[in-house]
Amino acid sequence: MKKLFFFCLLLLSSNLKAQDNQATILKKELEAKTIAKDPKDTANKTWKKGGFFSLNLSQSSLSNWAAGGEDYAFSVNTAFSGFAFYKKGKHQWDNTININLGYINNTSLGARKNDDRFDIVSKYGHEINDKLNFSTLFNIRSQFFDGYNFPTATTQVLNSAFMAPGYILLGSGLDYKPVKNLSIFFSPLTARWVIVNNDSLSKVGAYGVTPGSKSLFQLGAFASINYKANINKNVSYIGKLDLYSDYLMNPQNVAINMNNLFAVKISNVLSVTYSLDLIYDDNIRLFGPNKNAPRLQSKSIIGAGLLVKL
């Protein structure tokens, strides 16, 4: 019996030693190898980033052209749209930036801008369920350069500048995402500041501020609908609709800001783009015979050129 016991101990000791040697060999083999992660594996990524840049150019010149027209015309339009989305656990942080700049120059009217705006949105959300977040949103939008109206070919009147007007929003509410690429945010209590950081514009009370003041505070309800889609492999769409009702003054007059962008892909870097922007704000009273009435503002731009996805 003792001999059998010692024989079992000897056999067990031999097996353990063999396993230990095998483990040592495997460890050395693993240390000598580098395991590469599949670049398509994004399971552990908390940030998703991307965007696009577009550049559209056009130029024409005439010489002794019997039908008439501008002797020279040149235009350039650029657009940049970027996003950085963070998601980890129940926390989500969505950031977007949109910048549009356009310039036109022709013989009769000279040089002027035909597009100038930036729009930055940062939204933090805490997940309630897989389609609904409680979110806080911050938004700032304005333009970079001075803008003018041209009552005549030789007369220009300043009507905008950097942060004149500028719009700042801060509000909390619910962010509903029923399907992919669609977000519906509603805040029943949102602070809004209209900034007119220009002496000549604030002096006349432009954009609803008290004459001489450079800001107007509003408190109201805000809704924002954002949607993007690939209509097919060559056509994409990005849309945004913002609605704001001021509780403190004329809440029935809802301010509207709507942006639409269609892009048709021709090749890897060439495309045709079409943008349509609509704005209505009861505080923007620059229209009518006496320049004291609001109007629905619209801007549409179509162009062909470079489109690069980032």
Secondary structure, 3 states (H helix, E strand, C coil): CHHHHHHHHHHHHHHHHHHHHHHHHHHHHHHCCCCCCCCCCCCCCCEEEEEEEEEEEEEEECCCCCCCCCCEEEEEEEEEEEEEEEEECCEEEEEEEEEEEEEEEECCCEEEEEEEEEEEEEEEEEEEECCEEEEEEEEEEECCCCEEEEEECCEEEEEEECCECEEEEEEEEEEECCCCCEEEEEEEEEEEEEECCCHHHHHCCHHHCCCCCCEEEEEEEEEEEEEEEECCCCEEEEEEEEEEEECCCCCCCCEEEEEEEEEEECCCCEEEEEEEEEEECCCCCCECCCCCECCCEEEEEEEEEEEEEC
